[in-house]
Amino acid sequence: MTPRGTGLTIDCAATADVIVRALRREVERVGFSKVTLGLSGGLDSAVVASLAARAFGPENVIPICMPYVKSNPESLTHGKLVAVSLGMQPRVEDITRQIDLYFESHPDANRARRGNKMARERMTILYDCSMAEGALVLGTSNKTELLLGYSTIFGDSAAALMPIGDLYKTQVFALAESLGLPREIREKVPSADLWEGQSDEAELGFLYADVDALLLELVDRRQRPQALHDIGFEPGFVEQIRARLRQQQYKRKMPVVIKLSSRTVDKDFLYPRDWSG
C-alpha cells in the first residue's frame, strides 16, 4: 500500500501564473523573444505549449512534431490537435530517414538504443530551429522524470529551460485540466512513444501516483526510510526509489570537469546567476 496524502495538491491558477511570468523573464533575459519545443501529442508537451502561448503569444511559439515511422499515428494527430487548439501552426519533421539510415550499420541495436537515438535526434532538430529562428528551446520533462532519470542525456533533458521541471507528474495532470487542454490529451496513457505499445508506468514498474507520493516525502520533506515505513510505504519500494535517485544523479548534473587549475569551471568558477542578468 502507498499512502495518498494531499501534499501534491497545487493551486493551478497561481502555478500557471508563476510559470508564465518566469518564462518571460528567463527567455527575454538572455535575448530571445520566441521559443520552440517538441510537441509529442502527450500531456507534458501540451502543458508546456499552453504555458508558452500564454507567455509569448502563440505566434512566438514554434511547436515541432517529430514522428518516427513506428510511432503511434495518434501521437501526431494529438500533437496537431494541441497546436491548433492553442492557435499555433505545427511543423512536422519526420525522423525516420536519419534514424533508419544510422541503424542500417547497427542492426543488432536493441529498442533502448534506438529510443535514445530518437530522443537525441529530436533535440538536434529543436536546436537547429533555435539557431534558424532565434527561438529558445523549452524542455518538457517533469519533476518525476528528472528525479528518476527517466530521460535521455542530451535528448529530452538537453533543453535550455524546463518550465514544468518542478512539478510532479500528478501535478501536471491537474494543471492540464486547469488549462483546458483537450480531453484526448488529458486522458491518454502516458508514453514516450519510442516503440509500439510503450507505456511510461509499465516501463518504470510503478504508478505515477504512487511514486509521486513517495518522492514528495523523500525529496521535498526529506523523510528518512524508517519514517516512510511508519507512514505506510513498503520498505522494498522505498529502497528501490532511493537507489534510483542515487544512481541517476549523473543525469541531473552538467559534465564533470577534471580539476587541474585553481579555478575550475564546475567547481570554483561558480556564480548564482548568469552575468546577463
C-alpha positions in Angstrom: 0.0 0.0 0.0 1.2 3.6 -0.8 -0.2 6.5 1.3 -2.0 9.1 -0.8 -1.8 12.4 1.0 -2.8 15.9 0.0 0.7 17.3 -0.3 0.7 17.1 -4.1 -2.3 19.4 -4.4 -1.4 22.7 -6.1 -3.2 26.0 -6.8 -3.3 25.6 -10.6 -4.1 29.2 -11.4 -1.3 30.5 -9.2 1.2 27.9 -10.5 0.4 28.7 -14.1 0.9 32.4 -13.4 4.3 31.9 -11.7 5.5 29.8 -14.7 4.3 32.2 -17.3 6.0 35.2 -15.6 9.2 33.1 -15.1 9.2 32.1 -18.8 9.0 35.7 -19.9 11.8 36.7 -17.5 14.2 33.9 -18.3 13.7 33.9 -22.1 13.9 37.7 -22.5 16.8 38.0 -20.1 19.0 36.0 -22.5 17.9 37.9 -25.5 15.1 35.8 -27.0 11.5 36.6 -27.8 10.4 33.3 -29.3 10.6 29.7 -28.1 10.4 26.2 -29.6 9.5 22.8 -28.2 8.9 19.3 -29.3 5.1 18.6 -29.4 4.7 14.8 -28.9 1.0 14.7 -28.5 1.5 13.9 -24.8 0.4 15.7 -21.7 3.7 17.3 -20.7 4.5 18.9 -24.0 0.9 20.1 -24.3 1.1 21.8 -20.9 4.4 23.5 -21.8 3.0 24.6 -25.2 -0.1 26.1 -23.4 2.0 28.0 -20.9 4.4 29.2 -23.6 1.4 30.5 -25.6 0.3 32.5 -22.6 3.7 33.9 -22.0 4.7 34.9 -25.6 1.6 34.6 -27.7 1.0 31.6 -30.0 2.7 33.3 -32.9 6.0 33.3 -31.0 5.9 29.6 -30.1 7.3 27.1 -32.7 5.9 23.6 -31.9 7.6 20.8 -33.8 6.1 17.3 -34.2 8.8 14.7 -34.9 7.3 11.3 -35.7 9.1 8.1 -36.5 7.6 5.5 -38.9 6.7 3.2 -36.0 5.3 5.9 -33.8 1.6 5.7 -32.9 -0.2 7.8 -35.5 -2.3 9.1 -32.7 0.7 11.0 -31.4 1.0 13.2 -34.5 -2.8 13.7 -34.6 -2.8 14.8 -30.9 0.2 17.0 -31.4 -1.5 18.8 -34.2 -4.7 19.0 -32.2 -2.9 20.7 -29.3 -1.2 23.2 -31.6 -4.4 24.1 -33.4 -6.3 24.5 -30.2 -3.7 26.9 -29.0 -3.6 28.9 -32.2 -0.3 27.7 -33.3 1.0 26.4 -36.7 2.7 23.0 -36.0 5.7 21.9 -38.0 6.3 18.3 -38.8 9.8 16.8 -39.1 9.8 13.1 -39.7 12.9 11.5 -38.2 12.5 8.0 -39.9 15.1 8.5 -42.6 18.0 9.5 -40.5 17.3 7.0 -37.7 16.9 4.1 -40.1 20.0 5.1 -42.1 22.1 5.1 -38.9 20.8 1.8 -37.7 21.4 0.1 -41.0 25.0 -0.1 -39.8 23.9 -1.3 -36.3 21.2 -3.9 -37.0 21.8 -5.5 -33.6 20.8 -2.4 -31.7 18.0 -3.0 -29.1 15.0 -0.8 -28.7 16.5 1.2 -25.8 19.4 2.3 -28.0 17.0 3.2 -30.8 14.8 5.1 -28.4 17.8 7.1 -27.1 18.9 7.9 -30.6 15.4 9.1 -31.5 15.3 11.4 -28.4 18.7 12.9 -29.3 17.8 13.3 -32.9 14.7 15.2 -31.9 16.7 17.6 -29.7 19.1 18.3 -32.5 16.2 19.4 -34.7 14.9 21.7 -31.9 18.4 23.3 -31.6 18.7 23.7 -35.3 15.3 25.5 -35.2 16.7 27.6 -32.3 19.6 28.7 -34.4 17.5 29.3 -37.5 14.6 31.1 -35.8 16.2 32.7 -32.8 13.9 30.7 -30.5 15.0 29.3 -27.1 14.4 25.6 -26.6 11.9 24.6 -24.0 12.1 21.2 -22.3 9.0 19.2 -21.4 10.3 17.0 -18.6 8.5 16.9 -15.2 10.0 16.6 -11.8 9.2 12.9 -11.5 11.1 12.1 -14.7 14.1 14.3 -13.7 14.4 12.7 -10.3 14.1 9.1 -11.6 16.4 9.7 -14.6 13.5 8.8 -16.9 15.1 10.9 -19.7 17.9 10.8 -22.2 21.1 12.8 -21.7 21.4 15.3 -24.5 18.0 14.2 -25.6 14.9 15.4 -23.8 17.0 16.5 -20.9 19.1 18.9 -23.0 16.7 21.9 -23.2 17.6 25.5 -22.2 14.6 25.9 -19.9 12.4 23.4 -18.1 9.0 25.1 -17.3 7.4 22.1 -15.5 10.6 20.6 -14.1 9.5 21.3 -10.6 6.0 19.8 -10.9 5.4 16.1 -10.3 3.5 14.2 -13.0 0.3 14.1 -11.0 0.5 17.8 -10.6 1.0 18.2 -14.3 -2.3 16.3 -14.8 -4.1 18.8 -12.6 -2.5 21.7 -14.4 -3.5 20.3 -17.8 -7.1 20.2 -16.7 -7.0 23.7 -15.3 -5.5 25.0 -18.6 -8.4 23.5 -20.5 -6.4 21.2 -22.7 -8.3 18.7 -25.0 -9.7 15.7 -23.2 -8.0 13.3 -25.5 -4.6 14.6 -24.2 -5.6 14.6 -20.6 -7.0 11.1 -20.6 -4.4 9.2 -22.7 -1.9 6.8 -21.2 1.4 8.5 -20.6 4.0 7.3 -23.1 7.3 8.5 -24.7 6.1 6.6 -27.8 9.6 5.4 -28.6 8.3 2.0 -29.6 5.0 0.4 -30.2 2.9 -0.2 -27.1 5.3 1.7 -24.8 3.8 2.9 -21.5 5.7 5.1 -19.0 4.3 3.4 -16.0 4.8 -0.1 -17.4 8.4 0.7 -18.2 9.1 2.3 -14.8 7.3 -0.5 -13.0 5.0 1.6 -10.8 2.2 4.2 -11.0 2.9 7.9 -11.1 0.5 8.5 -8.2 2.5 6.0 -6.0 6.0 7.2 -6.8 5.0 10.9 -6.7 3.6 10.4 -3.1 6.9 8.8 -2.1 9.2 11.4 -3.9 7.3 14.2 -2.1 8.3 12.7 1.2 11.8 11.7 0.2 12.8 14.8 -1.7 10.6 17.7 -0.6 10.1 16.7 3.1 13.5 14.9 3.5 11.9 12.0 5.3 14.2 9.1 6.4 13.4 5.5 5.5 12.0 4.5 8.9 9.7 7.4 8.9 8.4 6.4 5.5 7.9 2.9 6.6 6.0 4.2 9.6 3.5 6.1 7.5 2.8 3.1 5.3 5.3 3.0 2.4 6.6 -0.5 1.7 10.3 -0.9 2.5 11.1 -2.5 -0.8 9.5 0.3 -2.7 11.3 2.9 -0.6 14.7 1.4 -1.2 14.0 0.9 -4.9 13.3 4.6 -5.4 16.2 5.7 -3.1 18.6 3.6 -5.1 17.3 5.0 -8.3 17.6 8.6 -7.1 21.3 7.9 -6.3 22.0 6.0 -9.5 20.5 8.7 -11.7 22.2 11.7 -10.2 24.7 11.8 -13.0 21.9 12.7 -15.4 21.0 15.8 -13.3 24.5 17.3 -13.4 26.5 19.1 -16.0 29.5 17.2 -17.3 32.2 16.8 -14.7 35.4 18.8 -15.4 38.6 17.1 -14.1 40.2 19.7 -11.8 43.7 20.9 -12.8 43.8 24.6 -12.0 42.9 26.9 -9.2 39.5 27.9 -10.8 37.7 25.1 -12.5 34.5 25.7 -14.4 32.1 23.4 -12.5 33.8 23.7 -9.1 35.3 27.1 -8.3 34.2 29.4 -11.1 30.6 29.5 -9.9 28.0 32.2 -9.9 24.5 32.1 -8.6 23.1 34.0 -11.6 24.1 34.4 -15.2 26.1 37.6 -15.9 23.4 38.5 -18.5 21.0 39.1 -15.5 
